Amino acid sequence: MTTQKMNPDEDYEFYARPENQVPQGPPRRRSRMTESFLVRLPPATLDEVRRRADEDKRSVSSWIRRAVEHELDKQAQ
């Protein structure tokens, strides 16, 4: 296993090899999600969310969940 930062091409080559596709450690289960709901954002905000999610290699939903959790943690402090 490597700990150095890889660019997308190196990342693809690394995980294309079968020996690098073996799960490490016990499986991690995601918590069950509840109902979905609609959130409307201005186009410029949505574009920025999409850009940042892509930058973090996350889905938009995952990025928004993380942002909400971050804000909730911050409020609890």
Contacts in CASP RR format, 6 or more apart in sequence:
PFRMAT RR
TARGET T0000
AUTHOR 0000-0000-0000
METHOD contacts of the structure
MODEL  1
MTTQKMNPDEDYEFYARPENQVPQGPPRRRSRMTESFLVRLPPATLDEVR
RRADEDKRSVSSWIRRAVEHELDKQAQ
1 20 0 8 1.000
1 24 0 8 1.000
2 14 0 8 1.000
6 14 0 8 1.000
14 20 0 8 1.000
15 21 0 8 1.000
39 64 0 8 1.000
41 49 0 8 1.000
49 60 0 8 1.000
49 63 0 8 1.000
49 64 0 8 1.000
50 60 0 8 1.000
52 63 0 8 1.000
53 59 0 8 1.000
53 60 0 8 1.000
53 62 0 8 1.000
53 63 0 8 1.000
53 64 0 8 1.000
56 63 0 8 1.000
58 66 0 8 1.000
END
